[in-house]
Amino acid sequence: MYQYPKQILTIEQQVQSYVDAGMKITSQEDVEKALKSIGFYRLRGYSFQLYDNAAKKYVPGTNFEDIIKLYQFDQELSALVFFDDF
């Protein structure tokens, strides 16, 4: 059986990974709620343009709320484009 090489992170560890990479978090509770409902890896896709891969850090000033806003914008745009009643 295949053994996945990465360790499963708890919600607290996921939040800490954002903090360790330089992301500003104003409300730990809001971040935990978002991670539980949306998911770490889904949200991660919205943070790529705010992440400096060479430095392994987020661009200075990056807030978790920025990621949530991008996610919400994408959800709203998708609803308009794909689910619009003609």
C-alpha positions in Angstrom: 0.0 0.0 0.0 1.2 3.5 -0.9 2.4 5.6 2.0 1.7 9.3 1.5 5.0 11.1 2.3 3.5 14.2 4.0 2.1 14.3 7.5 -1.6 15.2 8.0 -1.7 18.6 9.7 -4.3 19.5 12.4 -6.2 22.8 11.9 -3.9 24.4 14.5 -0.8 23.2 12.5 -2.3 24.5 9.3 -2.9 28.0 10.9 0.7 27.9 12.2 2.1 27.1 8.8 0.5 30.3 7.4 1.9 32.3 10.3 5.4 30.7 9.9 5.3 31.7 6.2 4.7 35.3 7.2 0.9 35.6 6.7 -0.9 38.0 9.0 -3.9 36.6 10.8 -6.2 38.9 12.7 -8.7 36.2 13.9 -7.5 32.7 14.7 -11.1 31.6 15.0 -12.1 32.9 11.6 -9.1 31.1 10.0 -9.9 27.9 11.7 -13.6 28.2 10.6 -12.5 28.8 7.0 -10.0 25.9 7.0 -12.7 23.6 8.4 -15.3 24.6 5.8 -13.2 25.3 2.7 -10.0 23.4 3.3 -6.3 24.1 3.5 -5.4 22.9 0.0 -8.3 24.6 -1.7 -7.4 27.9 -0.1 -3.7 27.4 -0.8 -4.5 27.7 -4.5 -5.7 31.3 -4.0 -2.5 32.3 -2.2 0.1 31.3 -4.9 0.4 34.8 -6.4 1.0 36.2 -2.9 3.7 33.6 -2.1 7.4 34.1 -2.8 8.5 30.5 -3.6 12.3 31.4 -3.5 12.0 32.9 0.0 9.3 30.4 1.1 7.4 33.3 2.6 4.3 35.3 1.8 4.7 38.7 0.3 5.0 41.2 3.2 1.5 42.5 4.2 -0.4 39.4 3.1 -3.4 38.8 5.2 -5.5 35.7 5.4 -8.5 37.9 4.7 -6.9 38.6 1.2 -7.1 34.9 0.5 -10.7 34.6 1.6 -11.7 37.6 -0.5 -10.1 36.0 -3.6 -11.9 32.7 -2.8 -15.3 34.5 -2.4 -14.7 36.5 -5.6 -14.0 33.3 -7.5 -17.1 31.7 -6.1 -19.3 34.6 -7.1 -17.8 34.8 -10.6 -18.2 31.1 -11.1 -21.9 31.4 -10.1 -22.4 34.2 -12.6 -20.7 32.5 -15.4 -21.7 28.8 -15.0 -25.0 29.0 -13.2 -26.7 32.0 -14.8 -30.3 31.3 -15.9 -30.7 32.5 -19.4 
